[in-house]
Amino acid sequence: QLKQLQDEHSRLLKKVEKARTKFEQRSRKLQSLESDIAKLERRSYDPQAERLGQASDGDKNLRHALLIYNPKSGAKSNGGVKLEQVVGCLRTHGIIAEIGLKTSGKAARKLAKEAADKDEDLVIVAAGDGTVEEVASQLVGSKTTLGIVPIGTMNNLARGLGIPLELDDACQLLGMGVSRQIDVGHVHANEKPDVEYFLETAGFGLSAVAIPAGQAAEKGRWSALPNALRKVFDSKPASILVEFDDGESIQAKSEVVTVSNAPLMGNNIMVAPDAKMDDGLLDVAVYDGMSKADLLSYFVSANSGKRATNASVRFHRAQRVRITSDEPLDAHSDKDVIDGKEVLEENSSDSQSNRSDGKKYVLEIEVVPQALSVIVGKGIALTLPVEVAASVPPLSGPQAGNGSKPKQDEKDDKK
């Protein structure tokens, strides 16, 4: 039996090495093609490119797209990027935009759904993470590609996908038009199993209170904070069972479970450092036996895109996860707070519930692989990033370059 297993191992290893060699060859060819695309994009849509005949050709060579713009995005953090700036920059890089304004989340979703129903080629969102997520939820499974101009406050999705925070670099990336298929998460909760998609993180417990509260504070919506703080102080650890599709399970006493599709959430918190948005898996973190002080310390350490470590945080990867609690806990899907689905189960000898009525609270979350086409750059959340992207955004804070030079460069200029 040992000899048979060794022989089978040798045969399989040869196949893996052959497949890896072919993958590396094709990856190099892909990178070469993307490099040529980047060079041609810069030549074709240079503002001074009249010599190439662009000006005389009018609009016929420009790529058409629907632009969904949120006039409120980033107003507090960067003074706001004006609509005419975005439209002009897109045109410089070969894209003519039909404009749709976000007046509400419902309006943004309607614009995106109509575009998807018409099989529109490209929908560009000039906004923050919340609007991107609203639009993306309507493009799941469609032929329409999502483009992002990150002008929000946190821009977690852009940072993870490698989309530059500088307007011109972001539009240049859109002009290249190089896309990848990424995963989305799907939360089964309440009686709406088809609408709770997420791109960043879904959570169970305290994170459902803390994350929206943090975003509200960041945007100056102070009225939401007193109730959130009251919930934080009143919450207690619950006995939970986390079950994975591979048959493994974790029993814990916890106030927080996060299920992530992307590395960052909230205020650039590195909640899932190794998460990839194109690997067909979700990164689950169970915060076992941690006090509120421990949780606060951990998330502060993970703030600003930094990796934090704590032996009580247990990670697992899965395509599907089922979280069961004997107490009702809030849940969230990205920024939206939702209720966990309450189901009635029979008490059994191995049940962790002490409730006499046998009720448990259940949240089921799964990944939808390669559900969304997105124009991306050189991001940490990609297994196959676009190496030739004009610039790479930082995991936290503003991006230096194109007008916002590092301090050392400013000193050199003065000298």
HELIX and SHEET records of a PDB file:
HELIX    1   1 LEU A    2  SER A   44  1                                  43    
HELIX    2   2 ALA A   49  LEU A   52  5                                   4    
HELIX    3   3 GLN A   54  ASP A   57  1                                   4    
HELIX    4   4 ALA A   75  ASN A   78  1                                   4    
HELIX    5   5 LEU A   83  THR A   92  1                                  10    
HELIX    6   6 GLY A  105  ASP A  117  1                                  13    
HELIX    7   7 ASP A  129  LEU A  139  1                                  11    
HELIX    8   8 ASN A  156  LEU A  161  1                                   6    
HELIX    9   9 LEU A  167  MET A  176  1                                  10    
HELIX   10  10 SER A  207  GLU A  218  1                                  12    
HELIX   11  11 TRP A  222  ALA A  224  5                                   3    
HELIX   12  12 LEU A  225  ASP A  234  1                                  10    
HELIX   13  13 LYS A  292  SER A  301  1                                  10    
HELIX   14  14 ASN A  303  GLY A  305  5                                   3    
HELIX   15  15 LYS A  407  LYS A  414  1                                   8    
SHEET    1   A 7 ILE A  95  LEU A 101  0                                        
SHEET    2   A 7 ARG A  63  TYR A  69  1                                        
SHEET    3   A 7 LEU A 122  ALA A 127  1                                        
SHEET    4   A 7 THR A 145  PRO A 150  1                                        
SHEET    5   A 7 LYS A 359  ILE A 375  1                                        
SHEET    6   A 7 SER A 179  HIS A 188 -1                                        
SHEET    7   A 7 TYR A 197  PHE A 198 -1                                        
SHEET    1   B11 ILE A  95  LEU A 101  0                                        
SHEET    2   B11 ARG A  63  TYR A  69  1                                        
SHEET    3   B11 LEU A 122  ALA A 127  1                                        
SHEET    4   B11 THR A 145  PRO A 150  1                                        
SHEET    5   B11 LYS A 359  ILE A 375  1                                        
SHEET    6   B11 ARG A 320  SER A 325 -1                                        
SHEET    7   B11 ALA A 238  PHE A 244 -1                                        
SHEET    8   B11 SER A 249  SER A 260 -1                                        
SHEET    9   B11 THR A 201  GLY A 205 -1                                        
SHEET   10   B11 ASP A 330  SER A 333 -1                                        
SHEET   11   B11 ASP A 336  ASP A 339 -1                                        
SHEET    1   C 6 ILE A  95  LEU A 101  0                                        
SHEET    2   C 6 ARG A  63  TYR A  69  1                                        
SHEET    3   C 6 LEU A 122  ALA A 127  1                                        
SHEET    4   C 6 THR A 145  PRO A 150  1                                        
SHEET    5   C 6 LYS A 359  ILE A 375  1                                        
SHEET    6   C 6 LYS A 341  LEU A 344 -1                                        
SHEET    1   D10 ILE A  95  LEU A 101  0                                        
SHEET    2   D10 ARG A  63  TYR A  69  1                                        
SHEET    3   D10 LEU A 122  ALA A 127  1                                        
SHEET    4   D10 THR A 145  PRO A 150  1                                        
SHEET    5   D10 LYS A 359  ILE A 375  1                                        
SHEET    6   D10 ARG A 320  SER A 325 -1                                        
SHEET    7   D10 ALA A 238  PHE A 244 -1                                        
SHEET    8   D10 SER A 249  SER A 260 -1                                        
SHEET    9   D10 LEU A 282  ASP A 288 -1                                        
SHEET   10   D10 VAL A 313  ALA A 318 -1                                        
SHEET    1   E 2 LEU A 264  MET A 265  0                                        
SHEET    2   E 2 ILE A 269  MET A 270 -1                                        
END                                                                             
